[in-house]
Amino acid sequence: MSKKKNKQKQEQDQKMKQKMKQQQQQNDTISNIGNPTINVNVTTASSDVDVDQLVRASAFRAVKTVNQVLVPNTPVQVLYQDEQFDLANEYNPTTSTFSPTANGVYSVIGTVSFSPNFPNLPYRTRIEIRVNGNPAIAIDNDFFSATIPSFSNVVEVSSILQLQAGDQVTIFAESNIGGTIALNTAGGNSTHFEAARFPSPTV
C-alpha cells in the first residue's frame, strides 16, 4: 500500500473517532436531563434558634398541705406548700410563686377544693391566675345544690400564657361565702398548682 493511501486511511480513522466522541457527549447530555445535579445549602436550626433554649426543661408541681381560711368576698392568694418537683428551680414554695427564668409559652393550672361554712346555701367561688399581680384569666363556679353538703367544690383555672423571664405567677381564690380551701389529699381533695413550658423561642 502506498504512503498516500496510508495517510488517507489514518485521516479517515481520526475523523471517525472524533465523530464517535461527539456522539457520546450528546448521549451523555440527553441521559442527564431527568437527573440534574443540584447543590443544596443546608442550614441547621441552631443558626437561627438556640435549640437548647427551644426545648429546655421547665416544669413544676406543688400541692397544698395546710387548710386555708377563705373569708367572704375577699380574694386571697392560695398557698401550695409542698413542691413535688421543680425542673428548673423556678417555683418558690414559701411564697407559692412561679417565676420562669426564660421567655416562652407556658401551660399554667391552678386548682382548689373549697368547703363552705354553710353548705346548704348557694354560693359562687372564683379562682384566677395572676401575673405580676394582675388577673390573666379567671373562672367562676356557681354551686346551688344542698343535697350533697359533704363534698368539697373543686374549682380549676388553666390557660396557655406568653410569659417573660422574671414574671411572678400566682393563684388567687375568692367566694361570696366563708369557708376553707382544703389541703390536697390523694384520691380526695384536689388543691394543686403546676406549670410547664412548651418548646418555644425565648425571644
C-alpha positions as CSV (number, residue, x, y, z in Angstrom):
1,M,0.0,0.0,0.0
2,S,1.3,3.4,-0.9
3,K,2.2,6.1,1.6
4,K,-0.6,8.3,0.2
5,K,-3.3,5.6,0.8
6,N,-2.0,5.0,4.4
7,K,-2.2,8.7,5.1
8,Q,-5.8,8.9,3.8
9,K,-6.8,5.9,5.9
10,Q,-5.3,7.5,9.1
11,E,-7.2,10.7,8.4
12,Q,-10.5,8.8,7.9
13,D,-9.9,6.9,11.2
14,Q,-9.2,10.1,13.0
15,K,-12.4,11.7,11.7
16,M,-14.4,8.7,12.7
17,K,-13.0,8.7,16.3
18,Q,-13.9,12.4,16.6
19,K,-17.4,11.8,15.3
20,M,-17.9,8.9,17.8
21,K,-16.7,11.1,20.6
22,Q,-19.1,13.9,19.8
23,Q,-22.0,11.4,19.6
24,Q,-21.1,10.0,23.0
25,Q,-21.1,13.5,24.6
26,Q,-24.5,14.2,23.1
27,N,-25.9,11.0,24.5
28,D,-24.5,11.8,28.0
29,T,-26.1,15.2,27.9
30,I,-29.5,13.8,26.9
31,S,-29.4,11.0,29.6
32,N,-28.7,13.6,32.3
33,I,-31.8,15.7,31.6
34,G,-34.0,13.8,34.1
35,N,-31.2,13.7,36.7
36,P,-29.8,17.2,37.1
37,T,-27.2,17.9,39.7
38,I,-28.5,20.2,42.4
39,N,-26.4,22.0,45.0
40,V,-28.2,22.3,48.3
41,N,-27.1,24.7,51.1
42,V,-28.2,23.2,54.4
43,T,-28.5,25.5,57.4
44,T,-29.2,23.9,60.8
45,A,-31.8,25.3,63.2
46,S,-29.1,26.4,65.6
47,S,-28.0,29.2,63.3
48,D,-31.3,31.0,64.0
49,V,-32.6,29.5,67.2
50,D,-30.8,28.2,70.3
51,V,-32.0,24.6,70.2
52,D,-31.2,24.1,73.9
53,Q,-33.4,27.1,74.9
54,L,-36.1,26.0,72.5
55,V,-36.6,22.7,74.3
56,R,-35.3,23.5,77.8
57,A,-36.8,21.6,80.7
58,S,-39.2,23.8,82.7
59,A,-42.0,22.4,84.8
60,F,-43.1,22.2,88.4
61,R,-46.0,20.9,90.5
62,A,-47.0,21.9,94.1
63,V,-49.8,20.8,96.4
64,K,-51.5,22.3,99.4
65,T,-50.6,20.7,102.8
66,V,-52.5,23.1,105.2
67,N,-56.1,24.2,105.2
68,Q,-56.6,27.9,104.5
69,V,-59.5,30.1,105.6
70,L,-61.4,32.0,103.0
71,V,-63.4,34.9,104.3
72,P,-66.4,36.2,102.2
73,N,-65.8,38.4,99.2
74,T,-62.1,38.8,99.8
75,P,-59.6,37.5,97.3
76,V,-56.6,35.7,98.8
77,Q,-53.5,34.1,97.4
78,V,-53.8,30.3,97.6
79,L,-50.7,28.7,99.2
80,Y,-49.2,25.5,97.9
81,Q,-46.5,24.5,100.4
82,D,-45.4,21.1,99.1
83,E,-43.2,21.3,96.0
84,Q,-43.4,17.9,94.4
85,F,-40.9,18.7,91.6
86,D,-39.3,21.7,90.0
87,L,-37.1,21.0,87.0
88,A,-35.6,24.5,86.7
89,N,-35.8,25.8,90.2
90,E,-38.5,28.3,89.3
91,Y,-41.1,27.7,92.0
92,N,-40.8,29.2,95.5
93,P,-42.9,27.1,98.0
94,T,-42.5,29.8,100.6
95,T,-44.3,32.4,98.6
96,S,-46.2,29.9,96.3
97,T,-45.0,31.8,93.3
98,F,-43.8,30.6,89.9
99,S,-41.2,32.8,88.2
100,P,-39.9,31.5,84.9
101,T,-36.2,32.0,84.1
102,A,-36.8,32.2,80.3
103,N,-39.3,33.8,78.0
104,G,-41.7,31.4,76.4
105,V,-45.1,29.9,76.2
106,Y,-46.3,28.1,79.3
107,S,-49.3,26.0,80.4
108,V,-50.4,27.1,83.9
109,I,-53.0,25.3,86.0
110,G,-54.4,26.1,89.4
111,T,-57.0,24.0,91.4
112,V,-58.7,24.5,94.8
113,S,-61.1,22.3,96.8
114,F,-63.4,24.7,98.6
115,S,-65.6,23.6,101.6
116,P,-68.1,26.3,102.5
117,N,-69.1,27.1,106.1
118,F,-72.8,26.9,105.2
119,P,-73.1,24.1,102.6
120,N,-76.8,24.3,102.4
121,L,-76.6,27.8,100.9
122,P,-75.9,28.6,97.2
123,Y,-72.6,30.4,96.6
124,R,-70.1,31.4,94.0
125,T,-66.4,30.6,94.0
126,R,-63.8,32.3,91.9
127,I,-60.2,31.2,91.1
128,E,-57.8,33.2,88.9
129,I,-54.2,33.1,87.6
130,R,-52.4,36.4,88.3
131,V,-49.2,37.6,86.5
132,N,-47.3,40.3,88.3
133,G,-50.4,40.9,90.5
134,N,-52.8,41.3,87.5
135,P,-55.5,38.8,86.7
136,A,-54.6,36.9,83.5
137,I,-57.6,34.6,83.5
138,A,-60.3,33.7,86.0
139,I,-63.0,31.0,86.3
140,D,-66.3,31.5,88.3
141,N,-68.1,28.4,89.6
142,D,-71.7,28.6,90.9
143,F,-72.8,25.9,93.3
144,F,-76.5,25.6,94.1
145,S,-77.1,22.1,95.4
146,A,-77.8,21.5,99.1
147,T,-78.3,17.7,98.7
148,I,-74.6,16.7,99.0
149,P,-73.1,19.0,101.6
150,S,-70.3,16.6,102.5
151,F,-68.5,17.2,99.2
152,S,-65.9,19.9,98.6
153,N,-66.4,22.1,95.5
154,V,-63.3,21.7,93.2
155,V,-62.6,24.7,91.0
156,E,-59.9,24.8,88.4
157,V,-58.4,27.5,86.2
158,S,-56.0,26.9,83.3
159,S,-54.5,28.8,80.4
160,I,-51.6,28.9,78.0
161,L,-49.7,32.1,78.6
162,Q,-46.8,34.0,77.0
163,L,-44.6,34.8,79.9
164,Q,-41.4,36.8,80.3
165,A,-38.4,35.8,82.4
166,G,-39.0,37.1,85.9
167,D,-42.8,37.2,85.8
168,Q,-44.5,36.4,89.1
169,V,-47.3,33.9,88.6
170,T,-49.7,33.2,91.5
171,I,-53.1,31.7,92.1
172,F,-55.9,33.6,93.9
173,A,-59.3,32.5,95.1
174,E,-62.5,34.2,96.4
175,S,-66.0,33.2,97.4
176,N,-69.1,35.1,98.4
177,I,-69.5,32.8,101.4
178,G,-66.9,31.9,104.0
179,G,-65.2,28.6,104.1
180,T,-62.0,26.6,103.8
181,I,-59.6,25.8,101.0
182,A,-58.9,22.2,101.8
183,L,-55.4,20.6,101.7
184,N,-54.7,18.2,99.0
185,T,-55.3,14.5,99.7
186,A,-54.7,11.6,97.4
187,G,-57.9,10.4,95.9
188,G,-59.8,13.2,97.7
189,N,-59.4,16.9,97.8
190,S,-57.6,18.3,94.8
191,T,-55.7,21.5,95.6
192,H,-52.6,22.0,93.4
193,F,-50.6,24.4,91.2
194,E,-48.5,23.5,88.2
195,A,-46.9,24.9,85.1
196,A,-44.8,23.6,82.2
197,R,-43.1,25.3,79.3
198,F,-43.9,24.4,75.7
199,P,-41.0,24.2,73.2
200,S,-40.9,27.8,72.1
201,P,-38.4,30.6,71.2
202,T,-37.1,32.6,74.1
203,V,-37.4,35.9,72.3
